[in-house]
Amino acid sequence: MVGGGIIGTMHALLAVEAGHEVVHIERDSKPLSASVRNFGLVWVSGRAAGGELAIALRARQLWEEIGSKAEIGFRPQASLTIAQNEAEFEVMVAAAAMDDAHERGFRLLDRNQVQTLEPVLQGKFVGALQCTQDGAVEPSLLLGGLRDYLAKHPNYSWKPNFEVVDFYHDEHGNHVTDIEGSKISSDLLVICPGSAHQGFLAEFLADAPLRRVHLQMGATVPFGATLGHSIADADSMRYYPAFKDLALDTMPPQEEIAAQYKMQLLLVPRLDRSFTIGDTHEYQEPFSHEILEAPYDHLRKVISNIFGAPAPTIARRWSGNYSQITSTDLYFRKELAPGAVVVTGGGGRGNTISPAIAEETINSWPK
Ligand SMILES: Cc1cc2nc3c(=O)[nH]c(=O)nc-3n(C[C@H](O)[C@H](O)[C@H](O)COP(=O)(O)OP(=O)(O)OC[C@H]3O[C@@H](n4cnc5c(N)ncnc54)[C@H](O)[C@@H]3O)c2cc1C
C-alpha cells in the first residue's frame, strides 16, 4: 500500500481486516497532505442523487464502525446549513422535499428550532437545513489513530520515509523502489498518491481525467461555548451537486469576494472547541503560493452574522491541494499491471467516501 493519507490508510485497514499482510509506505516521516489539512467532514448532505449518495451512505456506515474501534474522534455530528434570508430558506424548503431527503436525514428548521438546538447562534438568519447523516472526524487524530489500531495487528507494518520513485511488474509480482534502490514487493499493490500526480506516476496519469484543486483554510482559537453541529452557509448549496436542480438563482448573488475565490463557509467544531473554517477553491495551476487575507475577512464576517457576535480570532492558517476526478466517475482507479492499481481523485469528498473506496478495491481482489 503506497500513501499514508486517508485513502491509503483505509485500504491498509480493510486489507488487514480481510486477512492480507500489509506493508504501508509513506514518503514523509508522517503524512502531511490533504488528509491532515481538511475539515474532517463526513459530508453526506451535498452528494449527488444516485451513485454518489449511495457510496457516501455506505462510507458513513463504515465510519461509524471504524470510529467505534479506533481513536479517530468520529462523531455523528449533524450539520446545519443556515439560511440568512427568505430566498435561501425557500431553496432549503425545496431541498427538504427532495425524493431522497429522508436518506440524507434532512430536516427543515425554523429560527426557533435552530436556537433550541444551538442557543449560541444569535445572528440574523431565518432557519436552517439540518442533515443528520453528516458526521466528522478529527484530522489531527485520524491517521495516527488508525495506524495505532493497525499496529496491534501482526500483519501490518508502517514504512515512513520511503518515497517510491519507480514501479515495475514481473513474474514475481509488483515492485516499488526508492531512490536508493531499496525494493518492496507484493502480489497486490495499491498506490494512493493523493495529488502527487507527477514523478513515476506521470506516465500512467498522462491522460487521466484528474486535476488538482487548491484550498485555503483556518482554525480559530477555542470558542467559549459548545456547538454540536457543523455549520455551512447557503453558498455551499451552489457547489454541492445535491442541490443543482433547485432554484439556486433565486438566492441573492454571492458576495463578490466569495464568488471570486469560489467560497462557501464551512465551520467544524473541534474537540478542543476551536473551529476549523474555510474555504476557497482554486482550479487553475499554477496556484497562488500566498495565503490571501481577503477570504478570511469574508469568512469572519459570515460567522459573525450567523452567531450575532464577533467571530473568534483565527489562530492558524494553511492551504492544501486535493486530487479531483473530472469525469462522471466518483473517483479515479487505474490498473497499472496485474494486481497493481492507482487510486486517487476523490476530490472534496475524498475523506467522506474513503472507507467505501477501499472496500470496493478489496472486493475486486481474488478471494
Ligand atoms: C483543505 C481541504 C479540505 C478538505 N475537506 C474535506 C472534508 O471535510 N471532507 C472530505 O470528504 N474531503 C475533504 N477534502 C478532500 C480530502 O481531504 C481528500 O480527498 C483526501 O484527503 C485525499 O486522500 P489521499 O489519501 O488520496 O491523499 P493525501 O492525503 O494527499 O495522501 C497521499 C499520501 O501519499 C503520499 N505519497 C505521495 N506520493 C508518494 C510516493 N511517491 N511515495 C510514497 N508516498 C507518497 C503523500 O506523502 C501523502 O501522505 C479536503 C481537502 C482539502 C485540501
The ligand as a Tripos MOL2 file, in Angstrom:
@<TRIPOS>MOLECULE
LIG
   53    58     1     0     0
SMALL
NO_CHARGES

@<TRIPOS>ATOM
      1 C1         -8.3330   21.9500    2.5730 C.3       1 LIG1
      2 C2         -9.0730   20.6830    2.2740 C.ar      1 LIG1
      3 C3        -10.3100   20.4440    2.8800 C.ar      1 LIG1
      4 C4        -10.9870   19.2410    2.6150 C.ar      1 LIG1
      5 N1        -12.0940   18.9320    3.3520 N.ar      1 LIG1
      6 C5        -12.6700   17.7010    3.1870 C.ar      1 LIG1
      7 C6        -13.7170   17.2820    4.0290 C.ar      1 LIG1
      8 O1        -14.0550   17.9440    5.0010 O.2       1 LIG1
      9 N2        -14.3410   16.1070    3.7530 N.ar      1 LIG1
     10 C7        -13.9510   15.3150    2.7210 C.ar      1 LIG1
     11 O2        -14.5850   14.2900    2.4820 O.2       1 LIG1
     12 N3        -12.8680   15.6360    1.9860 N.ar      1 LIG1
     13 C8        -12.2250   16.8060    2.1970 C.ar      1 LIG1
     14 N4        -11.1460   17.1540    1.4550 N.ar      1 LIG1
     15 C9        -10.6410   16.1900    0.4790 C.3       1 LIG1
     16 C10        -9.8470   15.0990    1.1870 C.3       1 LIG1
     17 O3         -9.0260   15.6560    2.1810 O.3       1 LIG1
     18 C11        -9.0060   14.3480    0.1590 C.3       1 LIG1
     19 O4         -9.8080   13.8960   -0.9170 O.3       1 LIG1
     20 C12        -8.3400   13.1440    0.8090 C.3       1 LIG1
     21 O5         -7.6840   13.5230    1.9910 O.3       1 LIG1
     22 C13        -7.3580   12.5140   -0.1660 C.3       1 LIG1
     23 O6         -6.6980   11.4800    0.4990 O.3       1 LIG1
     24 P1         -5.4780   10.7620   -0.2070 P.3       1 LIG1
     25 O7         -5.0240    9.7040    0.7090 O.co2     1 LIG1
     26 O8         -5.8710   10.3940   -1.5940 O.co2     1 LIG1
     27 O9         -4.4060   11.8990   -0.4200 O.3       1 LIG1
     28 P2         -3.3630   12.5810    0.5970 P.3       1 LIG1
     29 O10        -3.9720   12.9190    1.8820 O.co2     1 LIG1
     30 O11        -2.7430   13.6800   -0.2090 O.co2     1 LIG1
     31 O12        -2.3020   11.4380    0.8610 O.3       1 LIG1
     32 C14        -1.4290   10.9570   -0.1320 C.3       1 LIG1
     33 C15        -0.1940   10.4620    0.5770 C.3       1 LIG1
     34 O13         0.6270    9.7640   -0.3520 O.3       1 LIG1
     35 C16         1.9690   10.1040   -0.0880 C.3       1 LIG1
     36 N5          2.7220    9.9050   -1.3330 N.ar      1 LIG1
     37 C17         2.5380   10.5530   -2.4920 C.ar      1 LIG1
     38 N6          3.4360   10.1230   -3.4070 N.ar      1 LIG1
     39 C18         4.1980    9.1860   -2.7890 C.ar      1 LIG1
     40 C19         5.3190    8.3950   -3.2030 C.ar      1 LIG1
     41 N7          5.8380    8.5070   -4.4410 N.pl3     1 LIG1
     42 N8          5.8690    7.5380   -2.3320 N.ar      1 LIG1
     43 C20         5.3610    7.4300   -1.0700 C.ar      1 LIG1
     44 N9          4.3160    8.1660   -0.6190 N.ar      1 LIG1
     45 C21         3.7470    9.0430   -1.4680 C.ar      1 LIG1
     46 C22         1.9040   11.5630    0.3320 C.3       1 LIG1
     47 O14         3.0660   11.9510    1.0760 O.3       1 LIG1
     48 C23         0.6280   11.5960    1.1570 C.3       1 LIG1
     49 O15         0.8620   11.3660    2.5360 O.3       1 LIG1
     50 C24       -10.4460   18.3280    1.6930 C.ar      1 LIG1
     51 C25        -9.2100   18.5880    1.0950 C.ar      1 LIG1
     52 C26        -8.5300   19.7540    1.3810 C.ar      1 LIG1
     53 C27        -7.1910   20.0040    0.7400 C.3       1 LIG1
@<TRIPOS>BOND
     1     1     2 1
     2     2     3 ar
     3     2    52 ar
     4     3     4 ar
     5     4     5 ar
     6     4    50 ar
     7     5     6 ar
     8     6     7 ar
     9     6    13 1
    10     7     8 2
    11     7     9 ar
    12     9    10 ar
    13    10    11 2
    14    10    12 ar
    15    12    13 ar
    16    13    14 ar
    17    14    15 1
    18    14    50 ar
    19    15    16 1
    20    16    17 1
    21    16    18 1
    22    18    19 1
    23    18    20 1
    24    20    21 1
    25    20    22 1
    26    22    23 1
    27    23    24 1
    28    24    25 2
    29    24    26 1
    30    24    27 1
    31    27    28 1
    32    28    29 2
    33    28    30 1
    34    28    31 1
    35    31    32 1
    36    32    33 1
    37    33    34 1
    38    33    48 1
    39    34    35 1
    40    35    36 1
    41    35    46 1
    42    36    37 ar
    43    36    45 ar
    44    37    38 ar
    45    38    39 ar
    46    39    40 ar
    47    39    45 ar
    48    40    41 1
    49    40    42 ar
    50    42    43 ar
    51    43    44 ar
    52    44    45 ar
    53    46    47 1
    54    46    48 1
    55    48    49 1
    56    50    51 ar
    57    51    52 ar
    58    52    53 1
@<TRIPOS>SUBSTRUCTURE
     1 LIG1         1 GROUP 0 **** ****
